[in-house]
Amino acid sequence: MRRIGLAAVLSICLSLALSANERTYIVGLLTLGADPMRSGFWQDFLAAMRELDYVEGRNLIVRPAFADGDARRLTGLVADLMHAKVDVIVTTSTQETIAAKRASSTIPIVMTVAPDPVEQGLVSSLARPGGNVTGLTSMAPGTSQKLVELLKETVPSATRFVVPATNRNAPPTEIRRELQAAAQRLGVTLLFVEIKSADELDESIARAKKSGVGGIIAPLSAFTYAHRAELTRVTLKHRLPGIYWVRDFVEAGGLMSYGANFADVGHRAAYFVDRILKGAKPADLPVEQPTKFELVINLKTAKTLGLTIPQSVLVRADEIIE
C-alpha cells in the first residue's frame, strides 16, 4: 500500500477543516416569471457564481422564488425569503425590486432589470445608490430608439406600430420618450395599447391590426416578458412583425430582438453578489449600465410572415435563428 506523506496528510486535514468552517450563504432569486432554475438567465448567473467559488451544496444555498406571472404573489414570496434569512436577494423586474425594498431596508438587493432605478425611487443615484439596492440597469441611453429604427428598417412600408402597455407597467418615462422621439424622426406613429391581462392580448392586437399598424414594438416590461409565448403567438396569428427587448421573445417565435446581452448581465449580477457577501455595502456599489447588446433575428418567423429581412439588418445581427 502506498504510504501518504506527512505533508499530504496535513494538507488534507487542513482542507477538511477549512471546508467544515466555511460559511454557507443563502441567495434568494426573486422573479415575476417562471422557475428560475429552468431559465437561461439564471443559469448564467449561477455559472458565474461557481466561477467565483460559490458552489451549491458546499457554501451556497439557492432559494428560488417565482410568481409565474402573478404579481400579487410577490409580497408573499419576499416574506418567504426573509423567513429563510437570505443573505442577498437577486431580482429581475422593477416590480420585484420594489416589493423586496418595501419589505426590507436591510437585506441587500441586487437588481438586474430596471430601466431607470433613480426615477423609480430604487436608488438615490447610479454612482451612490445610498440604500440596500444596487446592481444593474437594463437600459442605456439610445437603447429604446433602436427598437423603432430596426423595425422601421425591416418593414419600411409600415407607418404605424403598436406598443403594448399596462397601467402598472407602462413604459417608464425615459423609454417612452426615446420611442416617441425615434418615431417622430422616422415618420412613424406609435399606438400605445393598454393591456391589463394575458386574456386581452389577442383582442387588443387584433384591434390594433385593424387600425392599420404594421408591426409591434415591445420595450422592457415584466408583463410582456411573463407572457412572451402568448404575445409572440398572437403577433404571428395576426401576421405582425415584431421587435422585442430581449432574445427570449425570439426564441419563443418572435421576429427580432435588440437589447442587453443577458448572459453578460447574469455574470455582472454575480459580481455584485460576491462583493456584498464579502462585506461591501450596496449603498457604496455604483449601479452599472449594460455595455454589451445583441440583435437576434428569427429567419423562420420571417419566412412564416412572408417577410424578407434587409441585408443591411442581417449583417448587424449577432445571432440568426434559422
Buried (B, 14 or more C-beta within 10 A) or exposed (E): EEEEEEEEEEEEEEEEEEEEEEEEBBBBBBBBBBEBEEBEBBBBBBEBBEEBEBEEEEBBBBBBBBBEBEBEBBBEBBBBBBEEEBBBBBBBBBBBBBBBBEBBEEBBBBBBBBBBBBEBEBBBEBEBBBBBBBBBBBBBEEBBBBBBBBBBBBBEEBBBBBBBBBEEBBBBEBBBEBBBEBBEEBEBBBBBBEBEEBEBBBEBBBBBBEEEBBBBBBBBBBBBBBBBBBBBBBBBEBEBBBBBBBBBBBBBBBBBBBBBBBBBBBBBBBBBBBBBBEEBBBBEBEBBBBEEBBBBBBBEBBEEBEBEBEEEBBEEBEEBBE
